[in-house]
Amino acid sequence: MPDLFVYGTLCHRPVLTEILGREAEPVPAMLPDLSVYYAGNKGVPEAVLCAAPGTAAEGLLLQGLCDDDMARLAFFSGRVDAELQEREALTGTGARVPVLVACDDCQPQQCGPLFHLSEWAADWGELARLTAREIMRQYGRASVAELAGRRPFLAARAWAQILARRGAPHELRAKRAPDTVEIVQDREGFEGFFRTRAFDLRHRRFDGSMTETFSRECFVAYDAALVLPYDPATDRVMLIEQLRYGPLFRGDPQLTVLEPAAGLVDAGESPEACALREAQEEAGLDIRELRPMMKVYAAPGYSTEFYHCFLGLCALSEADNGMGGLEDEHEDIRNHVIPFEEALALCDSGEVNVGPLAMMLYWLARHREELRSSA
């Protein structure tokens, strides 16, 4: 079998290591009459080979690949062997060698600018590495077709790990670093749109001693941005009503809940940009200003899910009542524009039974007079 030529993002060694599950020793090589360009896609930018006579695409030559190596690369790329082309590459010694390469036969005018690995790696390398790790956890568990639908969410899960590095103030809390926890063993858990991580661990106690090893599980989810639309001029808020599966499988007779507008933070997207996008998609609102609220874990005892909460200052009227949501995301949403005091009363009555909404309404109660006086 000819050697495999890889280019673009696969030339980033940490990404290649995550895909193969081992360190590789590739050889620098070039493909004549082709160049590497950015592909215009959401999330981590990818790269494509385009015809460019008189140029040469820089890449790496992977030699001595076994069947599992090829299967792992095919799984990650979403391609099959039949989609690979045979070409000649130039090595550093000037030798011409036959290679297999995934080539899309596109034209430069169909692509973005020329791809530069060092620039890409500086901006996206760590996110790409973590995304590759999330993708390869699905290897042997999901088909290429199943993986295609999960890719954006796996990238978002990787992005959540990077957002988590920002941390939060810890003046009262003990400064307990990750190295005070030892994961003794990872055990097999579910891998899909969500992930359950089963593990054995021990950790250092507050008194300095170590615990015995014990078993736990963690629900690995995503970061979400939540926005509560508020009009300080009219003192009204918008609440989102939709069916949720938690009440369904808990056995609650009332399956819809009241919430703020919310959505998963896409890979590479700021929580602020996500909040603005969700307000437009779910409620058709143009937010004129975002005010940061709290940043909180939903259930830190067993879940990584994390909320970036915002108040969205905007104009609200009776005309904003109605239906919203995106059909392609199976959203069936009803919007309610109501006076703030009425919304707060729903917390007292128990009709607001979703924690983030209650929390955000109480935050607004604390800052409401200041917001109204400056409206």
C-alpha positions in Angstrom: 0.0 0.0 0.0 1.3 3.5 -0.8 2.2 5.8 2.0 -0.5 8.3 3.2 0.0 12.1 2.7 -1.8 14.3 5.2 -2.0 18.1 5.1 -3.5 21.0 6.9 -4.8 20.4 10.4 -3.5 16.8 10.4 0.0 18.1 10.3 -0.4 19.4 13.8 1.4 16.6 15.7 -0.8 16.7 18.9 -4.0 16.2 16.7 -2.3 13.3 14.8 -1.3 11.7 18.1 -4.9 11.8 19.4 -6.2 10.2 16.2 -3.6 7.4 16.0 -3.5 6.8 19.7 0.3 6.9 19.5 3.3 9.0 18.5 4.0 9.0 14.8 7.2 9.8 13.0 6.1 11.3 9.7 8.4 12.7 6.9 7.9 16.2 5.5 6.7 16.0 1.9 5.0 18.1 -0.8 2.3 17.5 -3.5 3.0 19.3 -6.8 0.4 21.6 -8.4 -1.8 21.7 -5.2 -2.1 24.2 -2.4 -3.8 24.0 1.1 -6.6 26.5 1.8 -8.9 27.1 4.7 -12.3 25.6 4.4 -15.2 27.8 5.4 -17.0 26.0 8.2 -18.3 26.7 11.7 -16.1 25.8 14.6 -12.5 24.8 14.2 -11.4 25.8 10.7 -10.5 22.9 8.5 -8.2 22.7 5.4 -8.7 21.5 1.9 -6.5 20.7 -1.1 -7.1 22.8 -4.2 -5.7 22.7 -7.7 -3.0 25.4 -8.0 -0.6 24.7 -11.0 3.0 25.7 -10.3 2.7 25.4 -6.5 3.2 22.6 -4.0 1.2 21.7 -0.9 3.2 21.1 2.2 2.3 18.1 4.3 3.5 15.0 6.1 4.1 11.5 4.8 2.8 8.7 7.1 4.7 5.5 6.4 4.2 2.0 7.6 0.5 2.5 8.7 -1.3 -0.6 9.8 -5.0 -1.4 9.1 -6.0 0.1 12.5 -4.1 3.3 11.7 -5.9 3.6 8.4 -9.3 2.8 10.1 -8.7 5.5 12.8 -7.8 8.1 10.2 -10.8 7.2 8.1 -13.1 7.4 11.1 -11.7 10.8 12.1 -11.9 12.3 8.6 -15.3 10.7 7.7 -13.8 9.3 4.6 -13.4 5.7 3.3 -10.5 4.2 1.3 -12.4 4.5 -1.9 -12.3 8.3 -1.6 -8.5 8.4 -1.5 -6.5 9.2 -4.7 -3.1 8.0 -5.6 -0.5 10.7 -6.5 3.2 11.4 -6.4 4.7 13.4 -3.6 8.2 15.0 -3.3 10.3 14.2 -0.2 13.0 16.5 1.2 15.6 14.5 -0.7 13.8 15.2 -4.0 12.6 11.6 -4.4 9.2 11.0 -5.9 7.1 8.5 -4.0 3.5 7.2 -4.6 1.1 8.3 -1.9 -2.6 8.1 -1.1 -4.3 11.4 -0.3 -7.8 12.8 0.3 -8.2 15.4 -2.4 -11.4 17.3 -3.0 -10.5 18.7 -6.5 -11.9 22.1 -5.6 -10.7 25.4 -7.0 -9.1 28.2 -5.0 -12.0 30.6 -5.6 -14.2 28.1 -3.8 -12.1 28.2 -0.7 -10.9 30.6 2.0 -7.3 32.0 2.2 -4.1 30.0 2.1 -3.7 27.8 5.1 -0.8 28.4 7.4 -0.2 25.7 10.0 1.6 27.9 12.6 -1.1 30.6 12.6 -3.9 28.0 12.8 -2.1 26.1 15.6 -1.7 29.2 17.7 -5.4 30.0 17.4 -7.0 26.6 17.2 -4.5 23.9 18.0 -5.5 23.1 21.6 -9.2 23.1 20.7 -8.5 20.8 17.7 -6.5 18.4 19.9 -9.3 18.2 22.5 -11.9 17.8 19.8 -9.8 15.0 18.2 -9.7 13.3 21.6 -13.5 13.6 22.0 -14.0 12.2 18.4 -11.7 9.3 18.9 -13.5 8.3 22.1 -16.3 7.3 19.7 -14.1 5.1 17.6 -15.5 1.5 17.7 -18.7 2.8 19.3 -20.3 4.9 16.5 -20.4 4.6 12.7 -19.0 7.3 10.4 -22.6 8.4 9.7 -23.5 8.7 13.4 -20.2 10.6 14.1 -21.1 13.2 11.4 -24.1 14.3 13.3 -22.2 14.5 16.6 -19.1 16.4 15.4 -20.3 19.9 16.3 -21.4 18.8 19.7 -18.1 16.9 20.4 -16.2 20.1 19.4 -18.5 22.1 21.8 -17.6 19.6 24.6 -13.9 20.2 23.9 -14.5 24.0 23.9 -16.1 23.7 27.4 -12.9 22.3 28.7 -11.0 25.3 27.5 -13.6 27.7 28.9 -13.3 26.0 32.2 -9.7 27.0 32.5 -10.7 30.6 33.2 -11.8 29.5 36.6 -13.5 31.7 39.2 -12.6 33.6 42.3 -11.7 31.5 45.3 -11.2 33.8 48.3 -13.4 31.7 50.7 -12.9 28.3 49.1 -9.8 26.2 49.7 -7.3 26.4 46.8 -7.6 22.8 45.9 -5.8 22.1 42.6 -6.4 19.2 40.2 -3.2 17.5 41.4 -4.9 16.8 44.8 -7.2 14.3 43.0 -5.9 11.0 41.6 -8.0 9.2 39.0 -7.0 5.6 39.9 -8.8 4.0 37.0 -11.2 5.0 34.2 -14.0 2.6 33.5 -16.1 2.2 30.4 -19.1 4.6 30.3 -21.6 5.7 27.6 -20.2 7.7 24.6 -22.6 9.6 22.5 -24.2 13.1 22.3 -23.6 13.0 26.0 -20.9 11.1 27.8 -20.9 9.3 31.2 -17.5 8.9 32.7 -17.1 6.1 35.2 -14.0 6.2 37.3 -12.3 5.2 40.6 -10.6 8.0 42.5 -9.0 9.2 45.7 -8.4 12.7 46.8 -6.7 14.8 49.5 -9.1 15.8 52.4 -9.3 19.2 54.0 -7.1 17.9 56.8 -4.4 16.8 54.4 -4.9 13.1 54.5 -5.9 10.9 51.5 -9.2 9.2 51.1 -9.5 5.5 50.2 -10.2 4.7 46.6 -13.9 4.8 45.7 -16.0 4.8 42.6 -18.1 7.5 41.0 -19.7 8.5 37.7 -19.9 11.9 36.0 -22.3 13.2 33.3 -20.1 15.0 30.8 -22.2 17.7 29.2 -21.6 21.2 27.7 -21.4 24.9 28.5 -24.6 26.8 27.8 -25.4 30.5 27.5 -28.6 31.7 29.1 -30.2 35.1 28.5 -33.2 36.6 30.3 -34.7 39.4 28.1 -35.7 42.5 30.1 -37.1 45.8 29.1 -36.2 48.3 31.9 -38.5 51.0 30.4 -41.6 48.9 30.7 -40.3 46.6 33.5 -41.2 43.4 31.5 -39.4 40.2 31.0 -39.7 37.4 28.4 -40.1 33.8 29.6 -39.6 30.9 27.2 -42.0 27.9 27.4 -41.2 24.5 25.9 -41.5 20.8 26.5 -38.5 19.3 28.4 -37.6 15.7 28.8 -36.6 15.9 32.4 -40.2 16.3 33.5 -41.3 13.6 31.1 -39.0 10.9 32.4 -39.4 12.0 36.0 -43.2 11.4 35.7 -44.3 15.1 36.1 -47.8 15.6 34.8 -46.9 19.0 33.4 -44.3 18.6 30.7 -43.6 22.2 29.7 -41.5 24.5 31.8 -40.6 28.2 31.9 -37.0 29.1 31.2 -34.7 31.8 29.9 -33.6 31.6 26.3 -30.6 29.3 26.2 -28.4 27.2 24.0 -25.1 25.3 23.8 -22.0 27.3 23.3 -20.5 26.2 19.9 -16.8 25.4 19.6 -14.8 28.7 19.4 -17.9 30.8 20.2 -18.0 33.2 23.1 -20.8 32.7 25.6 -21.9 36.3 24.8 -22.2 35.6 21.1 -24.2 32.4 21.9 -26.6 34.4 24.2 -27.2 36.9 21.4 -27.8 34.1 18.8 -30.2 32.2 21.0 -32.3 35.3 21.8 -32.7 35.8 18.1 -33.4 32.2 17.3 -35.7 31.4 20.1 -37.5 34.7 20.5 -36.7 36.8 17.5 -35.2 39.5 19.7 -32.3 41.9 19.0 -30.6 42.4 22.3 -29.1 45.9 22.5 -26.9 45.2 25.6 -25.8 42.1 27.5 -25.2 42.4 31.3 -23.2 39.5 32.8 -25.0 37.7 35.6 -23.7 34.6 37.3 -21.6 31.7 35.9 -22.6 28.5 37.6 -22.5 24.7 37.6 -25.9 23.2 37.2 -25.3 20.1 39.4 -21.6 19.9 40.3 -22.0 16.7 42.3 -22.3 14.6 39.1 -22.3 16.8 36.0 -19.9 19.1 34.1 -22.8 21.2 32.7 -22.0 24.9 33.2 -24.2 28.0 32.7 -23.1 31.5 31.5 -26.0 33.7 32.4 -26.8 37.1 31.0 -29.5 39.8 31.3 -30.5 40.9 27.8 -31.6 44.5 27.7 -34.1 45.1 24.8 -37.5 46.5 23.9 -40.4 44.2 24.7 -44.0 44.6 23.8 -47.2 42.5 23.5 -46.2 41.9 19.9 -43.3 39.8 21.1 -45.7 37.2 22.5 -46.0 34.2 20.2 -44.1 31.2 18.8 -40.4 30.8 18.3 -37.6 28.4 17.8 -35.9 26.7 14.9 -37.7 23.8 13.1 -34.4 22.1 12.1 -33.6 21.8 15.8 -37.1 20.5 16.6 -37.8 23.5 18.8 -41.4 24.3 19.7 -41.3 27.4 21.8 -44.0 29.8 23.1 -42.8 33.2 24.4 -44.4 35.1 27.2 -43.8 38.8 27.8 -45.1 39.6 31.3 -44.5 42.3 34.0 -41.5 41.5 36.2 -43.6 41.4 39.4 -45.8 38.7 37.8 -42.7 36.7 36.9 -41.4 36.9 40.5 -44.8 35.8 41.8 -44.5 32.7 39.6 -41.4 31.8 41.7 -43.5 32.1 44.9 -46.3 30.0 43.5 -43.9 27.3 42.2 -44.8 27.6 38.6 -41.2 28.7 37.9 -39.6 25.3 38.8 -36.4 25.6 36.7 -33.5 26.7 38.9 -31.7 28.9 36.4 -34.8 31.0 35.7 -35.6 31.5 39.4 -31.9 32.4 40.0 -31.9 35.0 37.2 -35.1 36.5 38.3 -33.8 37.0 41.8 -30.6 38.5 40.4 -32.8 40.9 38.4 -34.8 41.8 41.6 -31.5 42.9 43.2 -30.4 45.1 40.3 -33.8 46.2 38.9 -34.0 49.6 40.4 -30.6 50.6 39.2 -31.5 49.4 35.7 -34.8 51.2 35.6 -33.3 54.5 36.8 -30.8 54.5 34.0 -33.2 53.4 31.3 
